[in-house]
Amino acid sequence: MSEKEKLKIEIDKLSERKAAEVLDYVRFLIERESEVMSSTLVSEPSLAKDWLKSEEDEAWAHL
């Protein structure tokens, strides 16, 4: 059984009030994940300028 399936079973046991709290938290998690992805995508072009330099390749070649 997947974690999502287990979660659904447990949620069915909650009162409406507690289910509303869980829903609020799930929405928070989704929003936070979306914000992290957005900031990563926005910063990538700026950071790529340094990442793509030959000096960077040389600096990390020993790893």
N, C-alpha and C positions, 0 to 999 in steps of 0.2 A: 504494500500500500504506500503510495507517495505521501510526502509531507503535506501537500495541498489537500489530498483526500482526508488525511488525519485531521487537518485544521477544520475542514468543513464539518466533520463529525462533531468536533468539540464546539464549534460555533453554534450548532443546532441545540446544544445543551444550555446556551446562555439565555438570560432574560433579554428582553428588547433593549433595556437600558444599557446593559453590558455589551450587547451586540453593536449598539451605536458607538460605544467607546472603541471597540475593536475596529469598526469601519473607519472611524476617524484616524486611528493609528495606521491602518493599511493605506489610506489615502496620503497620509504624511510620508510614509515610506516610498510610495510611488513618486510623489512629488520630489522628494529629496534625491532619489535615483535619477530622475529626469534632469534636475538641476546640475548634478555632478556630470552627467553625460554632456549637457549643453556647454558647461564651462570647459570641459575637456576638448570638445570639438572647436570651440571658439579660440582656445589658446593654441591649438595645434599648428596653424599656419605661422604664427609668430615664433613658436619654439622650433619649428622645422628649419628655419633659417640657420640656426646654430647646429641642429642635429645633422644637417646634410653637408656640413663642411668637412673637408678631408682631415683637418686638424682633430676633429672629434673622432673620426674613425681611428686615427693614429693613437689618440689618447686612450681609447678603449680596446685597442687591438690585443693587449696582453691578457685580457680577461676571458 
